[in-house]
Amino acid sequence: MKKMSQDAKKYVLIALMAVYYFTFAGLESSFRNFTSAFAVSCSLNLTRHQAADVLAIFYSTFAVFRAIIIPLSAFASPAVVLWSSISMIGVATFLLSMFAESSLFWLQLGVALVGAGIAPLFASGMLWVKNVIPVNNKVGAVFTMGCSIGTQVYCMVIGSYIESQAMVFMYLMTGTLLSFALCFGLANIVANLIRREKRKEDDNCKSFVS
C-alpha cells in the first residue's frame, strides 16, 4: 500500500509538471509570436519597425540569460533559479498589465524582464524534476506534449483577440504566470513528500542492514 502511495505521488508530480510545461510554453510562445502584434494593435500604435525593436529586446534578454544560466547552474540550485525567474516574470507581467498601453518605456522594460525570466524555465524545470524522480522517455514525452499543446492553445486564443482587444494578451499572461507559480508550488509540496518517503525507506534499509 505504501508503494502504491509513493507511485501515486509520482504520477501527481508528473501531472503537475506537465501543466508547468503547458503554461511555460504558453508564456514563451505568446511573447515570441504576439509581442509585435500587441505593440502595433494597442493604444501606443507603434509602427512595425518600432514593434520589431520591442520584440528584439525580448530575444536579446532571452539569449543573454540563457547563456548566463549555464555557469550559474553550478552555484544555484534549480529551485532557486526557478523561483527567481517566476518572481521576475511576475514583476514583468504586473507592469505590462498596468502600463503596457500607456508607456513605451514600461512596455520595453516588461518585455525585457519576461525574456530574462523565461530563459531558464525549460532546462531548470527539467533539472529540478530529475532531482526528485527519474525522467525516462515516457515522462519526457508527457512534458513535450504539454509544451506542444500549450503553444497551440495559446496561439489560437490570443490570435482571436490581439487585434480587437490587445490587452487581453497581457491579462492572460498575468493569469498564466499565477497559474504557473501555483503549479510549481504544488509540485514542490509533492516533491517534498516523495523525498521524505525516500529518506524513511533509506533509514529503514540502513537499520535493517545494521
Backbone as a ProteinNet text record, in pm:
[ID]
protein_1_A
[PRIMARY]
MKKMSQDAKKYVLIALMAVYYFTFAGLESSFRNFTSAFAVSCSLNLTRHQAADVLAIFYSTFAVFRAIIIPLSAFASPAVVLWSSISMIGVATFLLSMFAESSLFWLQLGVALVGAGIAPLFASGMLWVKNVIPVNNKVGAVFTMGCSIGTQVYCMVIGSYIESQAMVFMYLMTGTLLSFALCFGLANIVANLIRREKRKEDDNCKSFVS
[TERTIARY]
83.2	0	86.5	195.5	285.8	348.9	385.1	447.1	350.2	221.9	121.2	106.7	112.5	101.7	218.2	337.2	454.6	441.5	391.9	371.1	267.3	163	59	116.1	204.5	267.6	352	419.6	499.9	412.1	297.5	205.8	149.8	120.1	71.2	178.5	302.9	412.7	429.8	420.9	433.5	320.9	198.9	85.5	105.5	153.6	177.5	286.8	390.5	497.3	452.5	356.3	300.2	226.1	152.8	85.8	190.2	297.4	408.8	458.2	483	534.7	427.9	302.4	193.2	191	195.9	191.6	322.5	434.5	561.5	558.9	512.8	506.6	410.2	300.9	207.3	270.9	347.5	417.5	519.8	607.7	717.2	667.1	581.3	535.1	450.5	375	290.1	373.7	476.8	561.3	643.2	682	755	666.3	541.9	455.9	370.1	341	241.2	291	417.3	467.6	460.2	504.3	499.4	356.8	269.1	129	63.8	98.6	44.2	91.1	220.5	276.3	209.9	171	104.5	-43.3	-109.5	-254.3	-296.9	-211.2	-250.5	-256.3	-294.2	-313.7	-184.5	-69.6	57	71	7.7	8.1	150.4	237.4	374.2	378.1	479.5	499.9	553.9	551.1	603.1	751.7	824.1	967.1	987.5	911.6	922.8	880.8	775.3	730.2	836.2	904.8	1012.8	1126.8	1152.2	1255.5	1218.6	1090	1044.4	1063.7	1027.9	1047.3	1196	1280.8	1425.3	1477.2	1415.8	1454.9	1427.2	1311.7	1278.3	1383.6	1417.5	1514.4	1653.5	1687.8	1820.2	1835.9	1739.3	1749.5	1734.7	1652.7	1638.2	1772.3	1841.6	1969	2076.5	2081.1	2181.6	2162.4	2039.5	2015.9	2022.6	1994.1	2012.8	2161	2248.7	2392.5	2440.8	2383.2	2425.2	2387.3	2273.9	2223.7	2315.4	2394.9	2483.6	2587.8	2666.8	2759.5	2689	2573.4	2501.9	2450	2417.3	2362	2462.4	2590.5	2692	2689.6	2628.3	2627.2	2487.9	2384	2247.7	2168.2	2085.1	2001.5	1892	1837.8	1729.1	1609.3	1579	1464.7	1485.3	1606.4	1636.4	1623.9	1677.2	1669.3	1523.2	1443.8	1304.4	1223.8	1240	1164.4	1208.9	1336.7	1384.8	1324.2	1317.2	1258.4	1109.2	1039.8	896.8	872.6	956.2	942.5	966.3	1066.7	1097.9	983.1	928.7	817.3	693.3	676.2	563.5	567	684.6	700.1	672.4	724.5	709.2	563.3	491.7	352.5	265.2	298	223.6	244.2	369.3	398	329.5	332	271.3	119.3	59.2	-85.9	-129.3	-42.9	-77.3	-38.6	77.5	133.3	169.5	144.6	191	133	9.7	-54	-26.8	30	46.4	188.5	286.5	425.7	510.1	584.3	675.6	786.5	832	938.1	895.9	774.8	728.5	704.6	660.3	643.9	778.8	879.2	1012.8	1071.6	1055.8	1109.4	1041	908.2	834.9	873.4	884.3	922.5	1064.5	1154.9	1292.7	1297	1218.9	1216.3	1156	1054.5	994.6	1096.2	1167.4	1269.2	1374.6	1418.6	1518.9	1462.9	1337.5	1279.1	1244.4	1201.3	1161	1280.8	1394.9	1510.8	1548	1549.4	1593.2	1482.9	1356.5	1246	1246	1274.3	1267.6	1376.3	1501.4	1612.9	1612.5	1587.9	1588.7	1473.2	1359.4	1247.4	1280.6	1348.4	1386.7	1489.4	1587.1	1686.2	1620.5	1524.3	1456.6	1382.6	1304.2	1225.1	1313.9	1429	1522.1	1580.7	1588	1638.1	1536.4	1412.6	1306.4	1270	1247.9	1210	1290.7	1306.4	1373.8	1289.3	1354.3	1284.7	1323.4	1237.3	1262.6	1194.8	1195.9	1138.9	989.7	916.4	772.4	742.5	815.1	794.4	831.9	945	986.1	884.3	821.5	719.7	597	561.6	448.1	476.9	598.8	635.2	638.2	692.4	697.6	557.6	468.1	330.4	264.6	293.7	240.7	285.1	411.6	463.5	392.7	375.9	314.5	169.5	93.6	-46.6	-58.1	28.7	25.5	48.9	146.8	176.2	55.3	-9.1	-123	-243.3	-272.4	-389.6	-373.7	-257.4	-237.3	-237.3	-181.4	-181.1	-323.1	-408.1	-546	-623.7	-606.8	-682.9	-639.4	-508.8	-460	-479.1	-459.1	-477.8	-618.3	-716	-855	-883.5	-798.9	-828	-723.4	-606.2	-493.9	-520.7	-595.6	-619	-732	-835.6	-951.1	-940.1	-880.6	-866.9	-725.3	-632.3	-490.7	-454	-515.2	-476.9	-516.7	-603.7	-634.2	-505.3	-412.9	-283.2	-211.3	-199.2	-127	-200.1	-331.7	-407.8	-396.5	-400.3	-387	-248.4	-145.5	-9.9	5.2	-59.3	-54.7	-123.8	-241.7	-311.4	-233	-166.7	-85.5	31.3	94.7	207.1	161.6	44.6	-8.2	-35.9	-92.4	-117.9	13	111.7	244	307.4	302.5	360.5	287.1	154.4	75.8	109.5	119.8	151.4	287.6	388.2	520.9	525.1	448.4	440.5	382.9	276.2	217.2	314.5	385.5	484.8	594	632.9	732.3	681.5	553	494.8	496.9	455.1	454.8	597.2	691.1	831.2	886.4	852	898.1	842.4	716.8	658.5	731.6	766.2	839	977.8	1046.8	1180.4	1173.7	1071.8	1057.4	1035.9	953.5	928.3	1055.5	1135.1	1261.4	1357.3	1363.2	1452.9	1411.1	1280.5	1232.9	1272.3	1254.9	1290.6	1440.4	1521.3	1666.2	1705.9	1642.1	1672.1	1633.3	1519.4	1476.5	1573	1623.1	1719.9	1849.1	1894.4	2017.6	2000.5	1883.4	1856.8	1852.5	1795.2	1784.2	1923.5	2008.3	2142	2227.6	2215.3	2295.6	2244.7
-120.5	0	125.2	117.9	232.2	257.2	146.1	159.8	224.7	183.5	243.9	392.4	427	566.7	647.7	589.5	656.8	672.8	570	577.8	685.1	692.9	793.1	934.5	955.1	1087	1120.4	1020.7	1043.9	1082.5	1014.1	1047.2	1188.2	1225.2	1361.6	1463.1	1433.8	1524.6	1537.4	1426.2	1429.7	1512.8	1496.4	1573.8	1723.2	1757.4	1898.8	1957.1	1879.6	1929.8	1936.4	1852.7	1864.7	1997.6	2034.9	2166.3	2278.5	2256.6	2351.6	2380.7	2274.8	2294.4	2347.2	2315.5	2372.3	2525.3	2572.7	2717.5	2784.8	2715.9	2771.1	2795.4	2694.8	2707.8	2818.5	2832.3	2940.4	3076.8	3093.3	3219.9	3248.5	3151.2	3174.6	3197	3108.4	3119.9	3245.2	3283.9	3402.4	3528.7	3542	3661.1	3658.5	3541.3	3532.6	3573.6	3528.4	3542.8	3669.7	3725	3831.7	3963.5	3971.2	4098.4	4208.5	4178.9	4278.7	4316.7	4216.2	4242.9	4328.6	4302.7	4384	4528.8	4547.1	4682.9	4764.4	4697.9	4766.6	4790.2	4692	4697.3	4777.1	4788.9	4859.2	5009.5	5084.2	5228.4	5304.5	5241.9	5307.6	5324.9	5234.4	5241.1	5253.6	5165	5167.8	5123.9	5170.8	5124.3	4981.1	4916.2	4779.3	4773.9	4876.2	4881.7	4896.2	4984.5	5001.2	4874.1	4808.3	4683.4	4575.2	4570.9	4472.8	4499.5	4628	4662.4	4612.6	4622.7	4572.9	4422.3	4350.8	4205	4170.2	4251.8	4227.6	4235.4	4321.8	4331.2	4198.7	4139.6	4009.2	3905.1	3895.3	3794.9	3822.7	3949.1	3984.1	3939.5	3975.3	3936.3	3784.9	3724.6	3579.3	3511.5	3557.5	3497.1	3519.3	3640.6	3672.1	3585.5	3575.3	3498.4	3348.8	3303.9	3162.2	3126.7	3219.3	3196.3	3203.5	3296.2	3313	3192.7	3130.7	3023.7	2901.6	2883.7	2766.8	2769.4	2877.8	2880.1	2899.6	2969.2	2994.9	2866.7	2768.5	2643.3	2566.5	2600.8	2536.1	2588.3	2703.9	2765.4	2772	2782.1	2795.1	2669.8	2626.4	2508.7	2541.9	2440.4	2465.5	2534.6	2499.7	2561.7	2711.4	2750.5	2893.2	2966.4	2906.6	2967.6	2982.7	2878.9	2881.4	2985.9	2992	3091.5	3233.1	3250.9	3382.8	3421.6	3326.4	3352.7	3384.1	3306.8	3330.3	3469	3509.1	3642.3	3751.4	3731.3	3829.5	3843.8	3730.6	3734.6	3792.9	3764.8	3820.9	3973.1	4029.3	4175.4	4227.3	4156.5	4199.9	4200	4090.5	4082.9	4183.1	4212	4315.1	4451.6	4483.3	4611.3	4621.1	4511.8	4512.2	4525	4460.7	4470.2	4611.1	4681.1	4815.2	4924.7	4911.5	5025.5	4998.3	4878.6	4844.6	4936.6	4981.9	5066.9	5215.5	5250.5	5392.7	5443.2	5353.3	5397.6	5296.8	5344.9	5259	5207.6	5290.8	5250	5127.8	5132.5	5021.3	4896.5	4914.4	4800.4	4735.4	4815.6	4762.2	4695.1	4758.9	4701.5	4570	4567.7	4444.9	4331.5	4360.9	4257.7	4208.8	4299.3	4260.6	4166	4197.3	4112.5	3976.2	3973.2	3845.1	3759.5	3818.8	3744	3685	3766	3718.2	3608.8	3625.4	3528.7	3396	3398.9	3276	3189	3251.2	3179.3	3051.4	3050.9	2929.2	2827	2858.8	2777.7	2633.7	2613.2	2477	2388.4	2431	2347.3	2331.6	2439.7	2431.8	2347.6	2354.6	2269.1	2122.3	2089.8	1950.8	1904.5	1989.8	1955	1935.2	2022.4	2013.5	1881.7	1845.3	1723	1598.9	1606.8	1493.2	1466.7	1568.2	1550.8	1483.8	1469.6	1410.5	1270.8	1257.8	1128.5	1105.4	980.4	954.4	1007.3	1070.7	1122.3	1034.1	935.7	846.5	901.8	823.4	870.2	900.2	818.9	839.7	969.6	993.3	1116.7	1238	1227.7	1337.5	1364.8	1258.5	1274.9	1348.1	1321.9	1392.5	1541.7	1576.5	1718.1	1783.9	1712.2	1765.3	1787	1694.1	1708.1	1828.9	1850.2	1967.9	2096.1	2101.6	2219.6	2238.8	2130.8	2139.6	2186.3	2127.5	2165.7	2309.9	2348.2	2485	2587.1	2561	2652.7	2670.8	2561.3	2567.7	2636.8	2602.9	2661.4	2812.3	2855.6	2999.3	3076.5	3017.7	3086.1	3106.3	3005.8	3017.8	3121.7	3117.7	3209.1	3353.2	3378.4	3515.9	3569	3483.2	3526.3	3574.5	3527.4	3568.8	3708.3	3757.8	3884.6	3993.3	3958.8	4051.6	4180.1	4174.3	4293.5	4380	4318.1	4394.3	4432.9	4346.6	4372.2	4332.7	4420.5	4386.6	4352.2	4419.1	4397.5	4260.5	4189.6	4051.8	3969.7	4000.3	3932.8	3947.5	4069.6	4093.8	4037.8	4050.2	3994.5	3842.7	3780.7	3635.8	3591.2	3669.3	3635.9	3646.4	3746	3759.2	3641.2	3604	3488	3359.9	3347.9	3229	3219.8	3332.9	3333.7	3291.7	3338.9	3299.3	3149.6	3096	2951.9	2873.4	2925.9	2863.1	2855.7	2968	2972	2877.6	2875.1	2784.4	2639.7	2607.5	2470.8	2428.1	2515.3	2478	2471.1	2556.7	2548.8	2416.1	2370.9	2241.1	2127.4	2140.8	2039.4	2029.7	2141.9	2141.3	2066.1	2085.3	2015.5	1864.8	1822.9	1679.5	1624.8	1701.6	1657.7	1638	1727.8	1713.7	1586.7	1553.3	1429.7	1307.2	1312	1199.7	1185.9	1298.7	1293.5	1240.5	1283.7	1238.1	1087.6	1035.9	892.8	816.2	872.8	808.5	802.6	912.8	914.6	809.9	794.3	693.5	553.5	529.5	398.4	372	474.3	459.2	434.2	504.7	484.8	344.9	297.1	161.7	57.3	78.4	-15.4	-16.7	102.4	109.4	40.4	60.3	-2.9	-154.9	-200.2	-345	-404.6	-335.5	-385.6	-388.6	-282.9	-276.3	-376.5
0	0	0	76.8	83.1	-53	-124	-255.7	-354.3	-350.4	-437.2	-407.5	-278.9	-239.6	-295.4	-291	-346.3	-497.5	-564.4	-708.8	-742.9	-661.9	-686.2	-675.7	-580.2	-565.8	-688.8	-741.9	-862.6	-981.3	-994.7	-1104.1	-1088.4	-964.9	-939.8	-975.8	-939.3	-972.2	-1123.2	-1194.4	-1340.7	-1401.3	-1348.3	-1399.5	-1374.5	-1255.6	-1224.3	-1313	-1339.6	-1426.3	-1572	-1610.7	-1745.5	-1759.3	-1654	-1654.2	-1649.4	-1574.2	-1569.8	-1711.5	-1789.1	-1925.1	-2020.2	-1993.8	-2072.5	-2056.7	-1932.5	-1908.3	-1949.7	-1931	-1976.7	-2127.1	-2201.9	-2347	-2386.9	-2310.5	-2337.9	-2320.8	-2214.8	-2191.6	-2300.6	-2323.8	-2417.2	-2560.2	-2608.3	-2746.5	-2766.9	-2665.1	-2678.2	-2692.2	-2609.6	-2620.5	-2749.1	-2793.8	-2920.4	-3038.3	-3037.7	-3154	-3154.4	-3035.4	-3030.2	-2972.5	-2932.8	-2879.5	-2985.4	-3105	-3212.2	-3246.4	-3254	-3286.2	-3178.4	-3052.6	-2943.7	-2955.4	-2981.9	-2990.4	-3100.8	-3208.8	-3319.4	-3290	-3226.9	-3207.9	-3085	-2982.9	-2861.1	-2885.5	-2782.4	-2796.6	-2824.1	-2804.1	-2838.9	-2989.8	-3065.5	-3212.5	-3269.9	-3225.5	-3275.3	-3421.2	-3491.7	-3628.7	-3624.8	-3738.2	-3744.5	-3710.9	-3750.9	-3719.2	-3568.1	-3503.8	-3359.1	-3285.8	-3335.3	-3273.6	-3285.7	-3398.9	-3417.2	-3319.1	-3290.8	-3193	-3053.5	-3018.8	-2888.8	-2880.5	-2986.6	-2988.4	-2980.8	-3043.1	-3038.5	-2895	-2813.9	-2672.3	-2601.4	-2630.5	-2572.5	-2608.4	-2736.5	-2780.6	-2723	-2706.1	-2654	-2508.9	-2424.6	-2283.2	-2268.3	-2353.2	-2350.3	-2379	-2483.4	-2521.9	-2415.2	-2359.7	-2258.3	-2134.6	-2086.4	-1963.9	-1989.4	-2111.1	-2143.5	-2135.7	-2177.3	-2168	-2023.2	-1946	-1806.5	-1721.5	-1752.6	-1667.1	-1667	-1771.8	-1778.6	-1667.2	-1653.1	-1538.8	-1405	-1406.8	-1282.1	-1219.3	-1302.5	-1251.5	-1166	-1176.7	-1093.3	-950.5	-930	-797.3	-734.8	-816.3	-765.1	-798.4	-705.1	-727.8	-828.6	-897.5	-991.7	-927.8	-802.5	-734.3	-716.5	-678.3	-660.8	-794	-899.6	-1032.6	-1075.3	-1052.5	-1095.1	-1018.9	-887.7	-810.4	-844.6	-873.1	-915.6	-1049.9	-1142.1	-1273.1	-1260.9	-1177.9	-1157.9	-1100.5	-1004.3	-945.2	-1049.3	-1133.5	-1237.4	-1337.3	-1379.5	-1474.3	-1407.5	-1277.7	-1205.1	-1204.2	-1175.8	-1180	-1320.8	-1420.1	-1559.5	-1602.8	-1575	-1619.5	-1545.3	-1419.6	-1346.2	-1411.8	-1442.5	-1508.1	-1643.6	-1717.4	-1850.3	-1841.9	-1743	-1727.1	-1689	-1616.8	-1569.4	-1668.6	-1732.4	-1806.1	-1951.7	-2002.5	-2138.2	-2244.4	-2225.3	-2325.8	-2306	-2192.4	-2162.9	-2180.3	-2187.8	-2194	-2270.1	-2368.6	-2442.8	-2351.8	-2258.6	-2166.6	-2085	-2026.7	-1944	-2027.9	-2149.9	-2240.5	-2267.8	-2297.5	-2325.1	-2201.4	-2084.8	-1961.7	-1928.1	-1938.6	-1908.5	-2001	-2129.5	-2227	-2200.4	-2163.2	-2131.7	-2011.5	-1908.5	-1788.4	-1818.6	-1903	-1939.9	-2015.5	-2110	-2182.8	-2091.3	-1993.7	-1898.3	-1809.2	-1766	-1673.4	-1737.9	-1862.8	-1931.3	-1968.5	-1993.8	-2047	-1970.7	-1835.6	-1766.1	-1740.1	-1770.3	-1719.7	-1770.7	-1898.4	-1952	-1891.5	-1904.3	-1858.2	-1705.8	-1633.7	-1487.4	-1435.8	-1503.9	-1464.8	-1480.7	-1590	-1613.3	-1509.8	-1478.6	-1376.3	-1240.5	-1210	-1080.5	-1065.4	-1167.3	-1155.9	-1159.1	-1228.7	-1230.3	-1092.2	-1009.3	-872.8	-780.9	-830.8	-748.8	-798.2	-928.1	-986.4	-1114.6	-1156.2	-1283.9	-1400	-1496.5	-1614.3	-1733.1	-1761.1	-1874.7	-2000.7	-2107.3	-2233.9	-2223.2	-2147.3	-2133.7	-2059.5	-1951.9	-1874.9	-1958.7	-2029.3	-2116.4	-2225.9	-2276.9	-2380.5	-2326.7	-2201.9	-2139.9	-2132.2	-2091.3	-2081.2	-2219.6	-2316.5	-2453.2	-2509.3	-2480.9	-2526.8	-2460.5	-2330.6	-2261.5	-2329.5	-2368.3	-2439.7	-2573.2	-2647.3	-2779.1	-2770.7	-2679	-2663.4	-2615.8	-2521.7	-2470.3	-2580	-2665.8	-2776.2	-2867.3	-2902.6	-2994.4	-2931.3	-2806.7	-2740	-2724.1	-2677.9	-2655.5	-2787.2	-2890.2	-3020.2	-3071.8	-3054.4	-3101.5	-3020.6	-2888.6	-2802.4	-2823.6	-2815	-2826.8	-2967.8	-3066.2	-3204.5	-3233.5	-3156	-3177.4	-3123.9	-3030.5	-2963	-2985	-3031.9	-3029	-3108	-3214.5	-3295.5	-3241.2	-3186	-3138.5	-2992	-2909.2	-2764.9	-2723	-2752.5	-2735.7	-2592	-2493.4	-2354.3	-2301.6	-2374.5	-2336.1	-2330	-2418.8	-2421.7	-2287.8	-2238.8	-2114.1	-1992.6	-1991	-1879.3	-1875.1	-1993.1	-1999.1	-1954	-1988.6	-1945.7	-1794.2	-1734.7	-1588.6	-1521.9	-1572.2	-1517.7	-1536.8	-1650.4	-1677.5	-1580.7	-1553.4	-1458.8	-1319.7	-1277.2	-1146.2	-1143	-1250.7	-1258.8	-1258.7	-1328.7	-1335.7	-1196.5	-1123.4	-988.9	-894.5	-903.5	-818.7	-849.6	-976.5	-1018.2	-965.5	-979.3	-932	-779.5	-712.4	-566.6	-520.7	-585.5	-552.7	-584.8	-696.1	-732.1	-625.6	-567.5	-459.6	-337.5	-305.2	-190.2	-213.2	-332.7	-365.3	-366	-420.3	-424.8	-284.3	-193.1	-54.7	9.6	-22.5	29.5	-24.7	-152.7	-214	-152.2	-134.5	-73.2	69.6	143.4	282.3	287	194.4	189.1	152.5	61.2	23.8	142.1	217.2	334.1	436.8	456	550.8	505.3	374.4	321.6	335	308.4	322	466.6	559.4	701.8	746.7	695.9	732.5	677.9	556	498.3	578.5	619.1	698.3	832.5	894.9	1023.9	1009.3	898.4	875.7	854	777.8	749.5	876.3	956	1078.9	1182.3
[MASK]
++++++++++++++++++++++++++++++++++++++++++++++++++++++++++++++++++++++++++++++++++++++++++++++++++++++++++++++++++++++++++++++++++++++++++++++++++++++++++++++++++++++++++++++++++++++++++++++++++++++++++++++++++

